[in-house]
């Protein structure tokens, strides 16, 4: 093996850095790679190569290099941050969140890791964690629009409407905005005020069609007001901007399932479940497709797990009963039918008493 201290090796690294710094990233990569073939344990070269790969959208390769660099220099905060960004851009949001959390703990006053961590937690549906993370920051920085928007989004999605409205009011002090309209629209969606939500979300799209998640929620409003074709178009626009947007993948998967486009539907549903593996409705939709494809026993296994976790999930009991009947398990099917009848009767009784069913 050629020693790294040799003039040839040092020239390779020097030339790689010069090319990299001059913006010739693609040209720098072979020099980093050749240098590392001689000196594989150089944290600097590993990190720089990771950055070059990331600039070239080779995120999997970037992740590998940053990971090697961190094994050699555990706790290197800039490399940890870059690794988080590579995971984030690769759509591996849970892994990105873990890295941004480490950076935030090491640098609590820095805004970028804080906001990226909050955004990852939002994407993962961990709204209460965003609340815990950003509420103290919002108290100290009430005019920080990014913090206010992320916190307001978490509160509204978590149906903490009163606190969320306080944050929305703060944003509205600066005048009408896409961010405020989006939050108002989601609040109205949660309250089942679909026409009013559609109006706010349409305005949000007009004000800023590039606002994250705006097309996903616009699609929900369109779907809820009886326009599935326009909703599907909105979901596709959401996924053009962010292929890992949870709600757009989930809802588009359901629409494609209804159109019996099962392969495409499964693709979107699995992408949604990649973000939130335990999501009950996503798992239910996959099981329903398996049943419709004639794979009754596969569907049965999935549905049994779902109803065990969520005994009140009526639709899952209905579909499980169908799976049992197709498998010639009449007694099990009859049992599920009885559960459905009981759950339906309980729901009707609560509705008659004026209890809000969620």
N, C-alpha and C positions, 0 to 999 in steps of 0.2 A: 504494500500500500504506500502510495506517495504521501509524505508528510505534509500537513497543512502549511508548515512554515516554509515550504519550498517556494521559490519565486514564481513557478508556474501556477501553483494553487492560489497564491496571494493575488496574482494578476487576474485570475478568473473571477475572484470575489470583487476585486476593485472594478473590473470592467462591468460586472453585473450591476453593481451599485451605481456606477456612472450612467448606464443605460436606463436603469430604473428611475433615477432622479431626473433624467432628461425626458421622461415620459414614454420611452421606448420599452414598455413593459414586456411585450411579447418577445422582444429580442433579448431581454435580460434573463428570461426563464432558463434557457439552455445553459447559460453560464452558471447560474445558481445550482442547477441540477448537477453539472459536471463537478463543481466545487464540492458539493455535498457527497458525491461519490468517493471523494478523497478524504473529506472531513465530515462524516455524517453526524457528528455531535456538536455542531456549531449552532448555538441558539440564534445568533444574529442571522446567519444564512437561512436557517429554517423559517424564522419569522418573516424575513424579507421575501422568501419564496412563497410563503403563505399569502402575503399581501399581493404579490404579483399574480398568483392564481386567482385570488378574490377579484382583482381588477379585471381579470379575463373571464369572470363569471364561472370559474372552475371551483365551485364552492366545496365540493367533496374533497378535492385535492388540497384546498386551502385548509380545511378542517384537519386533515391528516398532518400537515406541516406544523400548524399551530399547536396541535396536541403533542407532537414530538418536542417542540420547543418548551412547552410547559413542563414536560417530564424532566427536562434538564434544568429548568429554572422555575420551580413551583412558586406560585404567588406573584409572578410577573404580571402586574395589572394591565399594562398596555396590550400585551399578548392575549391576556384573558378577555379584554374588551374586543379585540379583533376576532378572536374565536367566537365570541357571542354574536358579532355582526355576521360572520360567515354562516353560522347556524341559522340566524334570522333570515338571511337572504336565501338560504337553501330551503326555507319553509319548515325547519325543525325547531318549532317554537318553544317546546318544553325545554330542550337543551339550551336554547338561547337564553331563556329566562333564568336558568340555573347559573349561567355565566354572568349575566348582567347583575344578578343578585350579589354575586361575589364582588364584582367591581363596585357596586353601590355601597356595600359594607366597607370596602377599603377606601372609597372616596365619596362619603355621604353628601358632600357639598356640591358635587358635580351634577349638572342637570341632565346631560345626555344619557348616562346609564340609568338614572332615575326614570326618565320618560320612556326609555326603551323597555325597562323592566315592567312598568305599568302597562305599556301597550301589549307586551307578551301575555301578561296576566289577563288582560281583557280578552285577547284572542282565545285563551284557554278557558274562558268562562269563570275565572276566579275573581269575581267582582268584589267580594268582601275583603280580599287581600289588597286589591287596588284601593279600596276605601281606607284600610289601615295604613297603607303606604303613603297616600297622597293627602289625607285630611290634615295632618300636621303641617305639611308643606303649604297647603292652600290657606291655612290660618295665617301663616307668616308671609305668604306671597299671593294675596287675593287678586291681584291684577295680572298674574301670570296666566295668559289665555290657554296655553298648552296644558298646564296643570289643571286649570278649571275645566277644560273640555274633557280630559281623560277622567277626572274624578266625577264630573257630571254624567258622563257616559256609563261609568260603573254603577253609580247610584240609580240611574234610570233603568238600566237593564236588570238590576237587582230589585227593582220595584220599590225602592226607597224614595217614593215620589216627592214627599215633602222636602227632604234634604236636597234632592236633585233639583227641585224647582228653585231653591235658593241659589244654587250654582248657575242655573240657566239665567236667572235674573241678573246675576253679576255679568254674564257674558252679554246680555242684551243691553246693558248700560252703554256699550260701545256702538249700539245701533244694530239693525237687522244683519244677520250673518248666516252663512250656511251651517256653521256649527250649532248655533242656537236653534235654527229650524229643524236640524236633524234630531236634536235632543227633544224638542217639543213633539216632533212626529213620533219618536219612539215612545214617549210618555203616553200619547194618545193611542198608539197601537196596543200598549199594555192595558189600557182602559177599554179596549175594544171599540174605540171611536174611529172607525176605519175611514170614512169619508174625510173627516177633519185631519186625520193623520196623513192621508194621501195628499191633501192640499199643502201641508207643511213640508212633506218630503219632496214633492214636486218642486217647490220653491228652493229647497236645499240643493237639489240637482241643478237648477237654473243658476244659482249663485256660485256653486263650486262643484262641478261634476267630478273633480279629482279628489274630493274629500273622502278619506277612507271610510268604507262601510256604507256610504250614502246610497249606492245603487242596491246594496243588499236589502236595506230597509225599505227603499222605494219599491223594490220587487215584492216584499211582503205586503205592503199597502195595496199594490195593484192586485195581488193574488186574493187578498181579503175582500176586495171590492168587486170580484168577479171577472178579472181579466188575466187569466193564466198565461196567455200567449205573450202579452206585454210584460208580465212578471218574469217569464223565462228570459226574455231579452234583457231585462234589467239585471237578472242574476248573472247572465253571461258577461255583461259589461263590468259587473263587480269582480268577476273572476279574471277578466283581462287585466285589471289593475292589481289584483292580488289573488293568485291561483289558490291560496290557502285560506281564503275567507270562509269561515265556518258556516255561517248562516246561508250564504249563497250556494255553497256545495250541498248542504242538507236539503234546502228547499228545491233546488234544481233537480237533485236526485229524486225527490218525491214526484215532481212533475213528469220527469222522464219515466219513472215507474208507471205512472198512470197512463202514459202513452205506450206502455209495453216495450220501451227501449231499455231493456234490462241491463245490457252490458255498460251502456253509458251511465245509467242510473247508479249501478254498483260502483263505478269509478268515482263518481262524485260523493257518494255516501261513505265510501272507504276513506276518501280524503278528509271528509268531515270527522270521521272517527279517528283518524290519525291525530287530529288536534285534541279531541275529547273522547278517548276510548270508552268511557263508561256511559256515554250519552244514550239514554234509554230509547228515545224516538229514533235516533239513527240506527241503533241496533235492531229495533223493531222493523224498520223499513227494509233492512237487509234480509231479515227473516221472512218478511212477507214476499219479497222477490223470490227467495229460495222456494217457498211454497208454490208460487205462481209458475215457477220453472219446472215443477214436478218433483222437487227434492224435499218431500214431506218430512223425512226423518231428520234431515239437516235442520230444517225449519223448526221441527219439534224441539230439538236439543237447545237451539238458541232461545226459543220462546219460553221454555221451561225455566231457563236461567233468568229471563226478564221478569216473569211473573213471581218468581221467588224473591227477587229484589224489590219489585213494585207490585204487591198483591192487588192494588186498586187500579191497575192499568187495564181498563175494560177491553180496549181494542186488542190487546195482546191475548187476553183470555178467549176472545172471539176467534182469533186466527189460530190459536192453539187448539181449540175445539175442532176446527176444520181439519187441521193437520192430523189429529187423532182419528177422526172419521175416515180420512183417506188411507190411514194406516190400519184400518179395520179394528181400531181400539174403541169400540162403542162405549164401554163403561167409562173410560177416561174422557171421551168426548161429551158424554152426558153430564159428567161431573163439572166440566168446564162450562157447559151451557147453564147449569144451575148457578154457578158463580156469577156468570154474566147477568142472569136474571136478578140475582140478589144485589149486585152492584148497581144495576140500572134502577131498581126500585129505590135504593138508598139515595141515588142522585135525584130522582124525581121528587122524593119526599123532602129533601133539602131545598130544592128549587121552590116547592110549594110553600115552604116556610120563609122564603125570601133570603136564603143564605147564598152568598156569592160563591159559586163553584169555580175553582181555578183549574 
